[in-house]
Structure formats: structure tokens, C-alpha cells
Amino acid sequence: MRKALFVVLLLSLGLCVLTQARPGDTKPSNLKSQTSNQKSRVYLVHADELFFDIWKNNNAQVLRGNVEFEHDGAHLYCDSANYFEQNNSFEAWGNVKMLQGDTLSLTGDYGYYDGNRKMLEAKVFDSGKQVVLRNRMTTLYTDTLYFDRNDNMGYYNEGGKIVDKTATLTSWHGEYHTDTKDAFFMDKVKLVDGNSTLTTDTLVYNTKSKLASIVGPSDIISGTSHIYSELGFYNTNKKQAELLNRSKVMNEGRTIVADSIWYDGITGVSEAFRNVVYDDMANKNGMRCNYGYYDDLNGYALSTDSVVALEFSQKDTLYIHADTFKVFTYNIDTDSVYRVMHGYNKVRAYRFDIQAVCDSMVYNSKDSCLTMYVDPILWNVNQQLLGEMVQVFMKDSVVDRAHVINQAFSIEKLPEEKLYNQVSSNDMYAFFKNGEMHEGQAVDNVLVAYYPVNESDSTYEGLVRLETQKLRLLMENRKLSSIWTPKANGMMYPMTQIPPEKRFIEGFHWFDYVRPMSKDDIFDWRPKKPGTEIRTQRRTEKKSREKEKLPL
């Protein structure tokens, strides 16, 4: 009985001494755990009060008031704690805080720290509060956070948010590495940076480099632009994106898809590589190529490598191929903006009802004019038209009129073999209704070889050869119906008495071997036979002025 009473007195005396410890006392010898490996032990640095009852609190030392622990360079603070010295762990309540160096802090309402695993679990109980992890310029918010000091990693499983200088990132599951600055997010991921928003189910983000790695189906909305990608990278600081695996960029009816796309949101420059598909549904045109470059701020674009321009405003699509296409924008960001497209070297075009070839072409949206240079030829069903230069004027995406400048030559192939209606002149004009030619005009040095048809039996009456200075051709159902001329010199030859040299006007060539036969055939460049090329002739200043005017 005396021995038991003596033990109780000793324990009471010890507790009284402990409860009188001063707040400034650090690491008192009777609170320090002695071990052969001191770095692995959790040290109690200070507590205003300490209670211990071997039969209560799971063998824990109960600490109250300004509690501080230290473990391998980290200091942990709280209002009260249960210290499990044998397990090298503790539970903490109230104003829980962990400081590691001068760059990392963690705060919460509750914490459990396992010194053997160097793992801290932090929670909050108030719905208006959150666990907060700060690492330099990056802050993580969540309700429950697990921080692994071995890997310098904090992670959450029930929703969280990471905020850095410019970006805010939310997800249901996430982890953040304080040493590498890498963050991994899964499930309902959303990254907001300025006017850009990225949503996905899986994302890797580095808070130092500001690089977001897209590793699953993702959408990026920035202003009017919408990007869809399943693999790629996006730098939130530089506003640069590298998109892989047939990513798609959409903006106000325009869509571009490619094997890979590089985009700079600051400079407005983008590049697309391999199997590039561009469509502008608003303007009914598109582009196919293996390399594309676009400068949005200056309105400049370049496409090359198996490039095809498409125009699909009509029932059938027009396909145009050239070695390279370039687009220049003038008066950008004004009401008088217009664009000029250049296609050069080996231009070939195909649509079901019209085909064309030339060396180069220019389309100007200001006057809706397409100009073809160097040996241009156009075909429409059984008609062939060529000259030194051809201008085609559009109206509402439909051909309105055409102008063949210098050495103009029009040929209509008739059903009978080796019979052709022909007209040559210095200039020619064609006028269209609903996309079909209804009238043609030839001006200056006009030569005609024409086979009139007997209306009663649909037979040819003979060959008419004319020379005049002006000619009008009237068309019906895509066939020549009549010819008008104010004054002409000519002769008609019966079909059985046509001199061989009168059948063809000088310079006649039927270039069927050059003509594109399908949309795939536009890639097969076939030059004219030697000696059949048009040799450019110098025109007088008067003729140069006249080519801009339509005849009265």
C-alpha cells in the first residue's frame, strides 16, 4: 500500500513539473525521445501543458497550448495534440500548421503525422474553410490533403484547386510535387488562365514552366477559338500550344485538323503539319495540304506540299492545285478589308462542269476577280478558251463574266469528228447567267471558222470563214445559236468543198491531253507539246487601256 502511494506521488510530482514548463523552453530532456537514429524521430519542441495516463488516450501524451513538433527540418504547430511517441506519430487539432524551409507551408484544422512514413494528413471541419498548401507562388486548396515528405508531394481525392500567378486549376483528384513543380490532375479538370479555359479528364501541369500536358480528350476555349485535342502541350505563360494526334482548331465557322498543329496565341502565328484539312463553312471554301502557315494578326497564310484549294459554294466542288498558295490581307480590321490569294507554279483546277490550267493565278476579293497567268486554258464541257491572260469575275461565288486578254482563242468541239467552231481575236469577253455562258464577244482582229446548222434536218450547211473587228456570239443550252457582226469579209464553203487549210484558224490546238479529268488528276502536271505555247506579245498603250473596258 505504501509502495503504491509512493508511485502515485512521484507521478503527480512529475506532472506538476511538466505543467509549469515555460513557453520558451525547447526540447527539454525529459520530453525528448532517445534513439540511435535521431533524424528519424519526431521531437516535441514545446507545449504549454502535457498530460499522460497510460490507461487513457491509447497510450498518448496529451499536449495543450502552443504545441510544436520538429521532424527532419519540418516544424509542425497546433493548439493541442496526442503524441504517440512509440509510434513516432501524433494527432493535431486547431490551427494546424506545417513549415518546411522558407518556401512551403500547410495549414488546416486537423492533422495526423506519421514520422516513420513522413506522411501528413490534413483536414478541415468547417465548410467555409480549406486546407491550404503554399509553395512559393503556388497555392493549393482542398478539404483533405495528404502530404508525402519523402516525395515532396501533396495530393487530394475529393476535389481541390491550385492557383498560381496567372492560372487557376480545379479537379476532383490531383497531386502536386513541390520540388519539381509538377501537378497531375484527373476527373473534371478545369484550367482557367485569363480568357482561356481548358477542360479535360486528365492533365499534367508544371507551375514553374507553366506547361500543361494534354494526355486525354480536352477542350480549350479562348475567345472565339475552340481547340479539341487528345495529346499535346499548352504553355499558359507564353500562350503557345503544340497539338498532336489529329487535333482540331475551330473559330467562327473555320476548322483546321492536322497530324500536328503549333499555335502562338500572342503573335497569332500557327503552323499545321501533315494531312492538313482546313474548311471555312461560312465562306464555303477550304484547303488540303501537308504544310500550312497562318499569321492571324497580319492576315497572311501559306499552304504547300500537295496543296488543294476547295470552293464548295455550288452543287459541285471546285478543286484547285498549285505548288504553293499564299494569302495576303489588306486594310485589316477595317470595313474595307480585302484579301488577295496567289497560287503559283503548275496550277490545275477541276470541277464537274469546268476545268482549267495555267502557270499561276491571283484571286482578289476586293473585285471578286480571278486572274490566270501564263498559258491559261479553260474548258467547259466541249468548249476550250485560252489566251495570254484570263480574268474571271465572280458574283455571289458564281461566274459573272470573263475577259481573255490578248491572243484569245475560243474553240467548240462538235459531235462530228474533227469539226470545231473557232473564234480568235485580240480580246474576248464572256457573260454568264446562273453559271452558264449566254453571250460572248470578240474584239479586234477577229477570225471565225463556223459550221452553221440547218434547222430542218440538223445537218451542217458548210463552213463559214469571217474576218471582222467585232463579233457577238449568242449561246443557248451551252451551244452556239447565232453570230452577229457589224461588218465582215467572209466566205462559206459547202461541206464537200472545204479546203483543208480553211478548217482551222492559225494557232488552233485542241489541248485535250492537258485537260484535268478528275479531282485526283489535278496533281498530274502535263505541259503543252513543244511549239504550242503562247508567246507573249507586247500591246500598245491604247490596247493596254482598252483591256480594262467592256465593249459597248
VOTIRO-593924 format. One record per residue (C-alpha): residue in three letters; x, y, z. Coordinates in pm, whole numbers, plus 50000, padded with zeros to 5 digits. Example, Ala and Ser with C-alpha at 12.3 -4.5 7.8 and 13.67 -1.06 7.14 Angstrom:
REM VOTIRO-593924
("Ala"; (51230; 49550; 50780))
("Ser"; (51367; 49894; 50714))
REM end
This chain:
REM VOTIRO-593924
("Met"; (50000; 50000; 50000))
("Arg"; (50282; 50240; 50081))
("Lys"; (50466; 50147; 49762))
("Ala"; (50156; 50220; 49552))
("Leu"; (50109; 50555; 49728))
("Phe"; (50476; 50642; 49667))
("Val"; (50441; 50572; 49294))
("Val"; (50130; 50793; 49273))
("Leu"; (50314; 51080; 49448))
("Leu"; (50608; 51052; 49208))
("Leu"; (50381; 51063; 48906))
("Ser"; (50190; 51361; 49045))
("Leu"; (50515; 51547; 49114))
("Gly"; (50639; 51481; 48762))
("Leu"; (50318; 51610; 48606))
("Cys"; (50331; 51925; 48819))
("Val"; (50682; 51998; 48697))
("Leu"; (50575; 51948; 48337))
("Thr"; (50271; 52173; 48366))
("Gln"; (50494; 52453; 48495))
("Ala"; (50724; 52449; 48192))
("Arg"; (50778; 52795; 48042))
("Pro"; (50656; 52867; 47686))
("Gly"; (51010; 52949; 47573))
("Asp"; (51157; 52613; 47685))
("Thr"; (51268; 52398; 47387))
("Lys"; (51342; 52028; 47371))
("Pro"; (51352; 51959; 47745))
("Ser"; (51545; 51642; 47810))
("Asn"; (51252; 51467; 47978))
("Leu"; (51036; 51521; 47658))
("Lys"; (51296; 51414; 47404))
("Ser"; (51288; 51063; 47265))
("Gln"; (51629; 50900; 47264))
("Thr"; (51712; 50677; 46965))
("Ser"; (52013; 50568; 46770))
("Asn"; (51882; 50746; 46457))
("Gln"; (51773; 51088; 46583))
("Lys"; (51683; 51223; 46234))
("Ser"; (51403; 50970; 46202))
("Arg"; (51240; 51064; 46533))
("Val"; (50962; 51317; 46579))
("Tyr"; (51065; 51564; 46851))
("Leu"; (50828; 51750; 47076))
("Val"; (50977; 52100; 47089))
("His"; (50723; 52273; 47312))
("Ala"; (50382; 52250; 47476))
("Asp"; (50230; 52467; 47748))
("Glu"; (50082; 52157; 47914))
("Leu"; (50141; 51784; 47897))
("Phe"; (49927; 51506; 48043))
("Phe"; (49990; 51135; 48037))
("Asp"; (49778; 50845; 48154))
("Ile"; (49894; 50503; 48045))
("Trp"; (49534; 50377; 48060))
("Lys"; (49381; 50658; 47850))
("Asn"; (49417; 50814; 47504))
("Asn"; (49574; 50500; 47353))
("Asn"; (49898; 50550; 47539))
("Ala"; (49933; 50904; 47402))
("Gln"; (50086; 51208; 47565))
("Val"; (49821; 51480; 47567))
("Leu"; (49959; 51822; 47474))
("Arg"; (49788; 52161; 47502))
("Gly"; (49881; 52518; 47421))
("Asn"; (50137; 52635; 47160))
("Val"; (50234; 52283; 47064))
("Glu"; (50536; 52247; 46835))
("Phe"; (50696; 51938; 46680))
("Glu"; (51007; 51906; 46465))
("His"; (51094; 51629; 46223))
("Asp"; (51376; 51626; 45966))
("Gly"; (51372; 52001; 45905))
("Ala"; (50995; 52047; 45920))
("His"; (50820; 52224; 46206))
("Leu"; (50458; 52143; 46289))
("Tyr"; (50235; 52361; 46509))
("Cys"; (49887; 52322; 46661))
("Asp"; (49669; 52413; 46960))
("Ser"; (49655; 52059; 47101))
("Ala"; (49786; 51716; 47013))
("Asn"; (49805; 51349; 47107))
("Tyr"; (50167; 51243; 47082))
("Phe"; (50229; 50871; 47020))
("Glu"; (50599; 50858; 47096))
("Gln"; (50631; 50484; 47049))
("Asn"; (50472; 50502; 46703))
("Asn"; (50665; 50818; 46613))
("Ser"; (50340; 50997; 46523))
("Phe"; (50086; 51246; 46653))
("Glu"; (49739; 51385; 46600))
("Ala"; (49694; 51762; 46596))
("Trp"; (49389; 51988; 46640))
("Gly"; (49330; 52357; 46598))
("Asn"; (49537; 52597; 46384))
("Val"; (49743; 52312; 46246))
("Lys"; (50045; 52439; 46051))
("Met"; (50349; 52279; 45894))
("Leu"; (50651; 52482; 45782))
("Gln"; (50928; 52331; 45572))
("Gly"; (51212; 52568; 45499))
("Asp"; (51106; 52916; 45397))
("Thr"; (50915; 52813; 45081))
("Leu"; (50648; 52567; 45195))
("Ser"; (50362; 52596; 45444))
("Leu"; (50050; 52391; 45511))
("Thr"; (49753; 52487; 45730))
("Gly"; (49432; 52312; 45840))
("Asp"; (49201; 52231; 46132))
("Tyr"; (49324; 51877; 46189))
("Gly"; (49636; 51680; 46111))
("Tyr"; (49776; 51332; 46158))
("Tyr"; (50151; 51296; 46108))
("Asp"; (50330; 50961; 46071))
("Gly"; (50702; 51017; 46126))
("Asn"; (50800; 50673; 46002))
("Arg"; (50631; 50733; 45665))
("Lys"; (50688; 51110; 45675))
("Met"; (50322; 51150; 45580))
("Leu"; (50085; 51426; 45694))
("Glu"; (49707; 51406; 45655))
("Ala"; (49540; 51745; 45695))
("Lys"; (49168; 51824; 45711))
("Val"; (48919; 52099; 45784))
("Phe"; (48583; 52059; 45957))
("Asp"; (48429; 52397; 45876))
("Ser"; (48264; 52410; 45530))
("Gly"; (48384; 52769; 45494))
("Lys"; (48749; 52678; 45540))
("Gln"; (49004; 52473; 45341))
("Val"; (49339; 52308; 45385))
("Val"; (49596; 52542; 45227))
("Leu"; (49935; 52437; 45090))
("Arg"; (50162; 52723; 44980))
("Asn"; (50481; 52673; 44783))
("Arg"; (50636; 52999; 44662))
("Met"; (50387; 53145; 44410))
("Thr"; (50164; 52836; 44403))
("Thr"; (49876; 52770; 44643))
("Leu"; (49671; 52450; 44675))
("Tyr"; (49323; 52444; 44835))
("Thr"; (49124; 52137; 44935))
("Asp"; (48920; 51984; 45220))
("Thr"; (49153; 51689; 45280))
("Leu"; (49519; 51685; 45179))
("Tyr"; (49781; 51414; 45207))
("Phe"; (50140; 51536; 45203))
("Asp"; (50422; 51286; 45149))
("Arg"; (50750; 51445; 45258))
("Asn"; (50955; 51161; 45108))
("Asp"; (50840; 51257; 44759))
("Asn"; (50757; 51621; 44844))
("Met"; (50409; 51555; 44710))
("Gly"; (50065; 51667; 44821))
("Tyr"; (49752; 51502; 44684))
("Tyr"; (49375; 51509; 44728))
("Asn"; (49091; 51276; 44629))
("Glu"; (48774; 51475; 44691))
("Gly"; (48815; 51796; 44494))
("Gly"; (49079; 52067; 44505))
("Lys"; (49219; 52379; 44345))
("Ile"; (49568; 52500; 44256))
("Val"; (49630; 52870; 44194))
("Asp"; (49950; 53026; 44063))
("Lys"; (50029; 53376; 43939))
("Thr"; (49810; 53355; 43628))
("Ala"; (49623; 53023; 43628))
("Thr"; (49358; 52851; 43838))
("Leu"; (49325; 52474; 43809))
("Thr"; (49048; 52264; 43965))
("Ser"; (48988; 51887; 43962))
("Trp"; (48840; 51604; 44167))
("His"; (49170; 51419; 44207))
("Gly"; (49511; 51584; 44200))
("Glu"; (49867; 51578; 44321))
("Tyr"; (50136; 51845; 44339))
("His"; (50513; 51793; 44368))
("Thr"; (50673; 52085; 44548))
("Asp"; (51027; 52005; 44428))
("Thr"; (50966; 51952; 44054))
("Lys"; (50656; 52179; 44046))
("Asp"; (50474; 51906; 43852))
("Ala"; (50100; 51868; 43911))
("Phe"; (49881; 51578; 43797))
("Phe"; (49504; 51609; 43774))
("Met"; (49222; 51366; 43698))
("Asp"; (48844; 51381; 43670))
("Lys"; (48657; 51707; 43598))
("Val"; (48977; 51902; 43534))
("Lys"; (48944; 52273; 43453))
("Leu"; (49230; 52516; 43387))
("Val"; (49145; 52886; 43365))
("Asp"; (49410; 53134; 43254))
("Gly"; (49297; 53481; 43153))
("Asn"; (49041; 53439; 42876))
("Ser"; (49148; 53078; 42811))
("Thr"; (48975; 52777; 42965))
("Leu"; (49089; 52416; 42933))
("Thr"; (48860; 52130; 43036))
("Thr"; (48962; 51765; 43038))
("Asp"; (48965; 51447; 43246))
("Thr"; (49343; 51414; 43269))
("Leu"; (49611; 51684; 43275))
("Val"; (49975; 51731; 43371))
("Tyr"; (50080; 52088; 43462))
("Asn"; (50411; 52238; 43574))
("Thr"; (50365; 52553; 43782))
("Lys"; (50722; 52671; 43710))
("Ser"; (50735; 52628; 43331))
("Lys"; (50356; 52693; 43304))
("Leu"; (50340; 52395; 43066))
("Ala"; (50016; 52193; 43057))
("Ser"; (50049; 51846; 42904))
("Ile"; (49728; 51720; 42742))
("Val"; (49701; 51341; 42775))
("Gly"; (49330; 51284; 42711))
("Pro"; (49024; 51435; 42538))
("Ser"; (49048; 51809; 42608))
("Asp"; (48876; 52132; 42503))
("Ile"; (49045; 52472; 42510))
("Ile"; (48822; 52779; 42474))
("Ser"; (48995; 53113; 42413))
("Gly"; (48777; 53399; 42297))
("Thr"; (48603; 53275; 41981))
("Ser"; (48855; 52992; 41932))
("His"; (48784; 52633; 42032))
("Ile"; (49061; 52370; 42035))
("Tyr"; (48999; 51998; 42073))
("Ser"; (49297; 51773; 42139))
("Glu"; (49374; 51436; 42293))
("Leu"; (49750; 51481; 42304))
("Gly"; (49957; 51797; 42319))
("Phe"; (50109; 52079; 42521))
("Tyr"; (49989; 52426; 42618))
("Asn"; (50208; 52692; 42779))
("Thr"; (49980; 52922; 42980))
("Asn"; (50252; 53186; 43016))
("Lys"; (50361; 53207; 42653))
("Lys"; (50012; 53118; 42521))
("Gln"; (50171; 52857; 42296))
("Ala"; (50016; 52522; 42207))
("Glu"; (50157; 52213; 42036))
("Leu"; (49872; 51979; 41942))
("Leu"; (49919; 51622; 41818))
("Asn"; (49711; 51325; 41701))
("Arg"; (49468; 51498; 41463))
("Ser"; (49380; 51783; 41696))
("Lys"; (49116; 52030; 41579))
("Val"; (49106; 52411; 41595))
("Met"; (48771; 52586; 41537))
("Asn"; (48697; 52958; 41511))
("Glu"; (48377; 53120; 41383))
("Gly"; (48294; 52855; 41125))
("Arg"; (48656; 52786; 41032))
("Thr"; (48805; 52447; 41123))
("Ile"; (49157; 52309; 41085))
("Val"; (49265; 51950; 41155))
("Ala"; (49617; 51811; 41115))
("Asp"; (49855; 51546; 41242))
("Ser"; (50020; 51823; 41444))
("Ile"; (49946; 52192; 41499))
("Trp"; (50164; 52461; 41660))
("Tyr"; (49997; 52782; 41777))
("Asp"; (50122; 53104; 41939))
("Gly"; (49838; 53299; 42096))
("Ile"; (50049; 53615; 42147))
("Thr"; (50183; 53652; 41792))
("Gly"; (49878; 53489; 41632))
("Val"; (50104; 53257; 41430))
("Ser"; (50006; 52893; 41376))
("Glu"; (50157; 52608; 41174))
("Ala"; (49999; 52278; 41071))
("Phe"; (50186; 51968; 40957))
("Arg"; (50083; 51658; 40759))
("Asn"; (49736; 51578; 40630))
("Val"; (49609; 51931; 40697))
("Val"; (49234; 51979; 40646))
("Tyr"; (49100; 52338; 40657))
("Asp"; (48734; 52429; 40599))
("Asp"; (48560; 52766; 40614))
("Met"; (48189; 52683; 40623))
("Ala"; (48088; 53050; 40634))
("Asn"; (48259; 53130; 40303))
("Lys"; (48222; 52778; 40155))
("Asn"; (48590; 52716; 40085))
("Gly"; (48872; 52504; 40220))
("Met"; (49230; 52384; 40184))
("Arg"; (49412; 52049; 40192))
("Cys"; (49791; 52029; 40223))
("Asn"; (50081; 51884; 40419))
("Tyr"; (50208; 52217; 40550))
("Gly"; (50019; 52532; 40640))
("Tyr"; (50126; 52862; 40799))
("Tyr"; (49894; 53136; 40922))
("Asp"; (49961; 53478; 41077))
("Asp"; (49630; 53592; 41226))
("Leu"; (49744; 53941; 41324))
("Asn"; (49860; 54024; 40970))
("Gly"; (49615; 53803; 40779))
("Tyr"; (49891; 53616; 40598))
("Ala"; (49866; 53246; 40509))
("Leu"; (50079; 52996; 40318))
("Ser"; (49998; 52641; 40211))
("Thr"; (50223; 52399; 40024))
("Asp"; (50310; 52033; 39970))
("Ser"; (50026; 51854; 39784))
("Val"; (49805; 52156; 39841))
("Val"; (49447; 52174; 39711))
("Ala"; (49215; 52473; 39744))
("Leu"; (48842; 52392; 39753))
("Glu"; (48539; 52607; 39670))
("Phe"; (48208; 52437; 39750))
("Ser"; (47950; 52716; 39731))
("Gln"; (47791; 52542; 39431))
("Lys"; (47641; 52196; 39394))
("Asp"; (47978; 52057; 39284))
("Thr"; (48312; 52135; 39449))
("Leu"; (48590; 52315; 39262))
("Tyr"; (48939; 52170; 39329))
("Ile"; (49248; 52382; 39253))
("His"; (49605; 52256; 39287))
("Ala"; (49931; 52451; 39276))
("Asp"; (50276; 52410; 39422))
("Thr"; (50206; 52691; 39671))
("Phe"; (49918; 52915; 39777))
("Lys"; (49965; 53244; 39963))
("Val"; (49703; 53478; 40106))
("Phe"; (49764; 53848; 40187))
("Thr"; (49515; 54066; 40378))
("Tyr"; (49489; 54442; 40323))
("Asn"; (49318; 54708; 40537))
("Ile"; (49288; 54451; 40812))
("Asp"; (49049; 54532; 41099))
("Thr"; (48866; 54788; 40886))
("Asp"; (48537; 54787; 40694))
("Ser"; (48733; 54791; 40365))
("Val"; (48933; 54476; 40434))
("Tyr"; (49006; 54251; 40135))
("Arg"; (49230; 53955; 40060))
("Val"; (49447; 53850; 39769))
("Met"; (49531; 53485; 39712))
("His"; (49826; 53381; 39496))
("Gly"; (49861; 53032; 39354))
("Tyr"; (50172; 52968; 39156))
("Asn"; (50355; 52706; 38957))
("Lys"; (50156; 52439; 38775))
("Val"; (49801; 52542; 38861))
("Arg"; (49534; 52285; 38770))
("Ala"; (49164; 52308; 38853))
("Tyr"; (48873; 52066; 38823))
("Arg"; (48502; 52079; 38872))
("Phe"; (48244; 51862; 38701))
("Asp"; (48144; 52142; 38462))
("Ile"; (48468; 52342; 38432))
("Gln"; (48842; 52272; 38423))
("Ala"; (49147; 52497; 38394))
("Val"; (49527; 52504; 38380))
("Cys"; (49782; 52786; 38395))
("Asp"; (50122; 52860; 38546))
("Ser"; (49995; 53097; 38818))
("Met"; (49679; 53267; 38939))
("Val"; (49565; 53553; 39165))
("Tyr"; (49225; 53598; 39328))
("Asn"; (49133; 53942; 39464))
("Ser"; (48831; 53953; 39695))
("Lys"; (48804; 54331; 39650))
("Asp"; (48658; 54295; 39300))
("Ser"; (48598; 53916; 39316))
("Cys"; (48837; 53869; 39025))
("Leu"; (49039; 53556; 38946))
("Thr"; (49330; 53622; 38709))
("Met"; (49517; 53339; 38536))
("Tyr"; (49867; 53397; 38400))
("Val"; (50100; 53223; 38151))
("Asp"; (49931; 52988; 37905))
("Pro"; (49589; 52976; 38076))
("Ile"; (49330; 52736; 37932))
("Leu"; (48969; 52686; 38041))
("Trp"; (48729; 52409; 37942))
("Asn"; (48353; 52396; 37979))
("Val"; (48204; 52070; 37852))
("Asn"; (48301; 52078; 37481))
("Gln"; (48440; 52434; 37481))
("Gln"; (48802; 52545; 37518))
("Leu"; (48914; 52903; 37586))
("Leu"; (49270; 53034; 37605))
("Gly"; (49482; 53347; 37575))
("Glu"; (49781; 53524; 37726))
("Met"; (49582; 53611; 38041))
("Val"; (49230; 53533; 38162))
("Gln"; (49025; 53727; 38415))
("Val"; (48714; 53571; 38569))
("Phe"; (48481; 53796; 38771))
("Met"; (48259; 53634; 39033))
("Lys"; (47925; 53746; 39179))
("Asp"; (47793; 53567; 39485))
("Ser"; (48050; 53291; 39426))
("Val"; (47915; 53233; 39072))
("Val"; (48095; 53328; 38749))
("Asp"; (47951; 53658; 38623))
("Arg"; (48183; 53744; 38334))
("Ala"; (48525; 53660; 38192))
("His"; (48785; 53853; 37996))
("Val"; (49052; 53685; 37781))
("Ile"; (49335; 53931; 37719))
("Asn"; (49547; 53910; 37402))
("Gln"; (49568; 53615; 37163))
("Ala"; (49225; 53499; 37269))
("Phe"; (49110; 53174; 37110))
("Ser"; (48774; 53003; 37164))
("Ile"; (48703; 52653; 37033))
("Glu"; (48386; 52444; 37044))
("Lys"; (48428; 52077; 36964))
("Leu"; (48134; 51948; 36759))
("Pro"; (47993; 51595; 36780))
("Glu"; (48135; 51506; 36439))
("Glu"; (48499; 51411; 36437))
("Lys"; (48750; 51686; 36353))
("Leu"; (48484; 51959; 36332))
("Tyr"; (48537; 52266; 36552))
("Asn"; (48373; 52607; 36574))
("Gln"; (48653; 52859; 36628))
("Val"; (48695; 53227; 36708))
("Ser"; (49024; 53412; 36757))
("Ser"; (49076; 53781; 36838))
("Asn"; (49287; 54017; 37044))
("Asp"; (49035; 54014; 37332))
("Met"; (48728; 53814; 37427))
("Tyr"; (48451; 53863; 37679))
("Ala"; (48207; 53606; 37811))
("Phe"; (47888; 53676; 38005))
("Phe"; (47714; 53424; 38228))
("Lys"; (47369; 53366; 38377))
("Asn"; (47322; 53114; 38656))
("Gly"; (47673; 52991; 38595))
("Glu"; (47624; 52925; 38221))
("Met"; (47759; 53138; 37936))
("His"; (47484; 53310; 37735))
("Glu"; (47688; 53558; 37530))
("Gly"; (48043; 53606; 37408))
("Gln"; (48216; 53899; 37240))
("Ala"; (48536; 53911; 37040))
("Val"; (48715; 54240; 36973))
("Asp"; (48990; 54337; 36722))
("Asn"; (49139; 54114; 36452))
("Val"; (48850; 53869; 36477))
("Leu"; (48874; 53546; 36276))
("Val"; (48586; 53299; 36264))
("Ala"; (48551; 52939; 36144))
("Tyr"; (48187; 52839; 36198))
("Tyr"; (47967; 52547; 36091))
("Pro"; (47603; 52666; 36073))
("Val"; (47335; 52400; 36125))
("Asn"; (47030; 52354; 35904))
("Glu"; (46735; 52376; 36141))
("Ser"; (46516; 52149; 35931))
("Asp"; (46736; 51840; 35932))
("Ser"; (47012; 51937; 36185))
("Thr"; (47284; 51891; 35923))
("Tyr"; (47578; 52122; 35873))
("Glu"; (47534; 52362; 35582))
("Gly"; (47904; 52425; 35540))
("Leu"; (48198; 52621; 35682))
("Val"; (48177; 52999; 35724))
("Arg"; (48505; 53190; 35739))
("Leu"; (48484; 53552; 35855))
("Glu"; (48721; 53840; 35927))
("Thr"; (48593; 54138; 36127))
("Gln"; (48675; 54377; 36409))
("Lys"; (48389; 54282; 36640))
("Leu"; (48175; 53976; 36694))
("Arg"; (47889; 53868; 36924))
("Leu"; (47824; 53502; 36996))
("Leu"; (47483; 53402; 37137))
("Met"; (47450; 53073; 37326))
("Glu"; (47154; 52851; 37405))
("Asn"; (47176; 52539; 37619))
("Arg"; (47555; 52561; 37610))
("Lys"; (47556; 52560; 37228))
("Leu"; (47632; 52836; 36979))
("Ser"; (47297; 52956; 36838))
("Ser"; (47390; 53263; 36630))
("Ile"; (47668; 53505; 36535))
("Trp"; (47636; 53880; 36487))
("Thr"; (47893; 54116; 36336))
("Pro"; (47854; 54476; 36209))
("Lys"; (48077; 54436; 35904))
("Ala"; (48276; 54139; 35785))
("Asn"; (48459; 53981; 35499))
("Gly"; (48393; 53615; 35459))
("Met"; (48303; 53312; 35257))
("Met"; (48100; 52998; 35303))
("Tyr"; (48229; 52661; 35181))
("Pro"; (47992; 52367; 35125))
("Met"; (48075; 52067; 35340))
("Thr"; (48211; 51874; 35043))
("Gln"; (48427; 52161; 34918))
("Ile"; (48604; 52285; 35228))
("Pro"; (48977; 52343; 35161))
("Pro"; (49185; 52162; 35428))
("Glu"; (49375; 52482; 35515))
("Lys"; (49044; 52662; 35589))
("Arg"; (48923; 52415; 35850))
("Phe"; (49143; 52557; 36124))
("Ile"; (49234; 52913; 36220))
("Glu"; (49604; 52976; 36258))
("Gly"; (49714; 52885; 36610))
("Phe"; (49447; 52615; 36655))
("His"; (49527; 52344; 36910))
("Trp"; (49285; 52119; 37097))
("Phe"; (49458; 52056; 37431))
("Asp"; (49258; 51756; 37547))
("Tyr"; (49578; 51586; 37669))
("Val"; (49639; 51877; 37910))
("Arg"; (49286; 51892; 38049))
("Pro"; (49230; 51769; 38409))
("Met"; (48989; 51475; 38403))
("Ser"; (48916; 51435; 38775))
("Lys"; (48990; 51588; 39115))
("Asp"; (49280; 51344; 39154))
("Asp"; (49418; 51429; 38809))
("Ile"; (49495; 51788; 38917))
("Phe"; (49821; 51663; 39072))
("Asp"; (49950; 51531; 38736))
("Trp"; (50105; 51826; 38555))
("Arg"; (50114; 51772; 38177))
("Pro"; (50275; 52058; 37981))
("Lys"; (50185; 52161; 37630))
("Lys"; (50373; 51999; 37347))
("Pro"; (50680; 52196; 37235))
("Gly"; (50590; 52470; 36990))
("Thr"; (50228; 52509; 37104))
("Glu"; (50295; 52754; 37388))
("Ile"; (50162; 53109; 37357))
("Arg"; (50437; 53362; 37306))
("Thr"; (50353; 53687; 37483))
("Gln"; (50311; 53985; 37252))
("Arg"; (50365; 54350; 37351))
("Arg"; (50050; 54552; 37331))
("Thr"; (50025; 54920; 37251))
("Glu"; (49939; 55160; 37530))
("Lys"; (49596; 55202; 37374))
("Lys"; (49527; 54827; 37383))
("Ser"; (49655; 54810; 37737))
("Arg"; (49396; 55068; 37841))
("Glu"; (49119; 54905; 37640))
("Lys"; (49161; 54565; 37808))
("Glu"; (49010; 54708; 38127))
("Lys"; (48689; 54813; 37945))
("Leu"; (48399; 54611; 37813))
("Pro"; (48291; 54682; 37452))
("Leu"; (47970; 54877; 37406))
REM end
